Every structure is written in C-alpha cells, then in structure tokens.
Amino acid sequence: MPPRGGRNGKLEKPKDAKGTFFRICKYIMNYKYVILFILILSLVSNVLALQGPNLAGKAIGAADKGVGKVDFKMVYYYAKLMLLVYVASSIASFIINIMMMRVGRWIGRKMRSDVFNKLMRLPVGYFDKNQAGDIISRVSYDIDVVTTSVSADIVHILSSIVTVVGSLIMMFTISPRLAVIPVITIPISIVFTKTMSKKTRPLYSKRSAKYGEMNGYVEEMFSGQKTILAYAHEDAVTEDFDEINRDAGNAYYYAEHYGTTIGPTMTLINNTALSLICIVGSIFYIRGMVGLDSISSFVLYSRRFSGPINEIANVMNEIFSALSAAERVFRLLDEPEEVKDIYNAVVLDEVNGNVELKNVSFGYVPGKTIIKDLSIKAPAGKLTAIVGPTGAGKTTIINLLMRFYDVDKGDIEVDEKGIRTLTRDSLRRAYAMVLQDTWVFRGTIFENIAYGKEG
C-alpha cells in the first residue's frame, strides 16, 4: 500500500503570505461591484464618524465662554449634529457588516465548490497519501476560518485605514506640533507588528496542520473501531491520540500566546502617546497656544487614531490564522490532477475480457519498486485468483489494472490493446468491483483473497 500522511510525517511548510493574500483577493473580486459599494459606504461611514470629535470640540468651545456666558443654543446645535452623524455612521456600519457577511458566505461557497470539484479530478494516489480527516478539515474548518476573516477583518481594516488617515489629517490641521507625538508611535507600532508577524505566522500554519492531523487520525480510528476492539488495541490508540492531542494543544497555545501579545502591546504604545499628548497639550493651553476646544478635539482624534491601530493589531492573529488556513486550501487546489487521456484515446467497447500484464514494474515511491518484472495472463471466461499475504501487492495489481496508477515499466493489455491507449472512463466502466472481495472484468473475475487484512 502507498505511504499515508501520519503524525510522524513531515509537517507542511507554510508560507507565501503575499501570494495567498492575492489569491483570496481573486475570490473577493468575483463580487467586485458589491465590494465597491461597501468601500464607498465605508468611506461615508468613517467620514461621518470623523466629524464627531470636531463637533464635540465646537460644543466645548461654545460652553467655554466663562461663567454665565455659555451659548447653550450652539451647544445643543453641535450636540444634535454630533448625535446625527454618529447614528448615520452606525447605520452605515451595520449595513456594511451585513453585506460583508453575505460576501463571506458567497466566497466560502465558491471555495468549497472549487475544492470539491478539484477532489473529483485528483488521482487515487492523493487520497492514499493524505488522511481523509485532514482533507475534511481543509474543506470545513480552514475555509470557515478564511470566510470568517473576510467577513469581519476586512471591514475592520478598511475602516481603520480611513479613520487613521482622516484622524491624522485633522490632528495636523488642529496642531501640527501636537500631531508629531502620535506620528512618532507609528514606526514603533509597524516595527513591532512586523516582528511579531514573523513569529506568529508559522505558528498559525503549524496549528492548522496539527488540527488537520488530529482530524485525520480521529477519522481513521472511528472508521476502524471494530478492528480496534477486536484486537484489544484501545490503550495504544488512546496513547497515540493523547500525543497528537497534546501536540495540537501546544500548537494552539503558542500561536495564541504570541498572537494575543500584539493587542495589549499596541495599546500600551498608544496610551503612552495619549499621555504625552495630554501633558504637552496642557502646557500649550496654559501658554495660550491652543484653545480648550482644540485640545478636546485633538484628544478625541488621537483616540480615534490609536483605536483602529489597536483593532488592526487585535485582528492580526486572526488574519495570520486565515492566511495559514487559506494556504492549506490552495495547496490542495494546486495538487496535480489525474493525467489526461492521450490524444485520440480509444473507447473500449465490445470487451472480450482477455487481460495480460507484460513485464510490469511499479513502485508508489520513486526509487522503491515493489512489483518487479511481473507477467500475468488472464484469459477471458476463466477464474484467475490473486492470492497472497498482506502487502504482497494484490490491491496494487488491481490499482494498475484500473489505471488508478500507471506502471513504471512494462505494459498492461486488454484484448491486446495497451490500457494507456484507452480512455480511463471506458476502461473503468468495463470493470465491476466489489471492494476487498471480488473484482470482475466482464468475463474475467479477479478475486482478492488476503490472509488477515487486505493488502
């Protein structure tokens, strides 16, 4: 039997984060008009929200007229405007979130459809070498991670970019000197985020791989439960699962451990900048360099400036997880498909049933030949039994007869026609197959008899 991916197998290597991102964008661009509308609505929502601190500053300025000189009419006017823009911004944000959830669902459906269609075109060898649970994990869990990130994180990032740029412009408009303070924190934040991304991205890739590994093992053990009980192998299976579960738990822990440090650290950096703004702003106010309304607006804008940066930092671990999950999905989509039939391949019909293997050599792994120079002739209408212990190559011969694999050397003929000159569809339709018991080729019957387990 061909080697299977197990817990001792080599871990999948991650990472073409940039390429993976652009491939996700291709799925997103299938709905480019919806995304364009969302972008416009997001711009409107954030521009409205950016008016809030400005209006708040004007309301404070109207109230800062001295004792008994408060202009309540203007205070109420700016307060009402501020309430209006915030409500309008919130409604737009609600619509954006609903639409992005729909886009995420559409993308998930398209990705699953692509993966399923791809699985239908893959050769049998792929399923021999990869655990079913790991494949299921890619179709379900990994795509869920990607679609969840698309639905939520993209909205956060788009909103954050608009808010950060808009807040920075407004801060420079109010006081260029004070605006230098938050600007200084940007390089610090970028360097820290970039450094942490190098650590966390491989960890999230490892976490996704370990989850797939665990799902694959569980699927195999559940499907073979009767055999496990029959051979009293429960303790060994439990020990193996404990080890796999421990590895998966550790992968999850370390990924989340480093991922969750990004948000609090970014908060510390931004709060430090806010403290400096308050201190320097107080000095400027005492010296009459800025008014109370300007300082109030500036502080509110600085909070809006730092808030999105914190949000981006908080969703970075989710983005890394989504990229790692997407890499696993795209890796499956990039698997080589079953080799197409040769040009002018013959359709096999009116079969007599003469089958002959001529000097066939084959190995599942290059350089490791397991069938060497084998010749068998099975005349039509006669019973031909292939008998041998587990691992003798009985199933391998059937795999070659049906072209689930192609021989390395030699040839297989059906009615004196090489099977490589025939279409796979017509060749496989000529066989009747009963798994683990009997294979029938029209008039010729191949019985797969094993000692113990099927080989």
Helices and strands as residue ranges (DSSP letters): H 17-28, G 29-31, H 32-63, H 72-121, H 124-129, H 132-137, I 138-142, H 143-174, H 176-223, H 225-230, H 234-259, H 262-286, H 292-333, E 355-362, E 371-378, E 383-389, H 394-401, E 409-414, E 417-418, G 419-421, H 424-429, E 431-434, E 438-441, E 444-451
